[in-house]
Amino acid sequence: MESVVDTVHRIGRKEEGRDRQIIIQFTMRFHRDSIWKLSKNSKICKDLGIHFKQDFCKADREARAAAWPKMEQARAAGQNVYYRGHVGYINGNRVILG
């Protein structure tokens, strides 16, 4: 796992009787997606009440940030704008960066 996981940290202050969320950041999107697919419907995780949510890797966050001005301009012009994961779409067309 050392070559797969970049960082792991908890969110918030430790409080009695309250669980804290844990963020795991992976070294590559491939590893994140593989573990997500294996774990999200796992019986063990469901039995333990473990839930998975997406946290974007650095490359995804940078791609979203780069696409944002174009997305914001399209939204202001009344176009249909949305994200699916780290990818932005305007009127159903993927936003190409650069």
N, C-alpha and C positions, 0 to 999 in steps of 0.2 A: 504493500500500500504506500510505501514511502515515495515511489516514483509516480503515484497516481494522485495523492492528496497533497495540495499545496499548503493550505492552512485550515485550522479548525478553531473556532472560538464560540463562546457563549454570549448571548445578548442580555443586557440588563443586569441589575444587581441581584445578588443571592438573597432570597427571602424565604423564611420558614414556610413550608407547606406549598410552595409555588415552584413549578418546573420552569426552567429557562430554555429558550430556543437555542439550538446549536446551528451554526453555519459551517458547512464544509465546502471549501473551495478546491476544485480539482485543477490539476496541471493542464489538462486538455479537455476540450468539449466532448471528445469521443469517450473518455473515461466517465465524465459526468453523465452522459446520456446512457451509457451501458449500465451503470449502477442504478440510475433512476428507473430504467425499464425492469431490472431484476427486482428492485425493492418496493416500488410503489404499490403493487398489489400482493405483496408477500403476506401470508397468513400470520407469520410471527410478528411482523410490524403492526398489522391490524390488531392482533391480540394484545400487544403492548401499548397500543394507542400512539404509535409513531406515525407522524404525518410528514409528507415531503412537499416542499414548495420550491420553486425555482429561484435561484440566485445566479445572476449572469456572471460569467467569467470576465476577465479584464477585456479580452478582445470583443466580446458581445457588448459590454458597456460602452466601449469606444465606438463601435459601429452604430449603436443607438444614438449616442451623443452626436456623431457626425451626421446622421440622418435627420435629427430633430429639426433643424432650421427649415429644411425642405418640407417636412411633415407639417410643421406649424404654418408655413405659408399656404400650403394646400388646404389645410383646415380653415384658415381665414377666408379662403376663396370659396368655401362651401363644398369642398370635395369630401368624399368618404375616405377617412384616414383612420388606420388602426395598426396595431402591432400584433404579430403572432410570434411569441417568443422574442427573440432579438431582432427579428426582421420586420421592417416597416412596409406597409402597403398603402398606396393611394389609388382609390377607385379599383381595387382588386389587383393592381400591378405592383410587383415588388420594387421597392426603391433601390436604385443602383447608386452606390456611393462613388465619389471621386469625380 
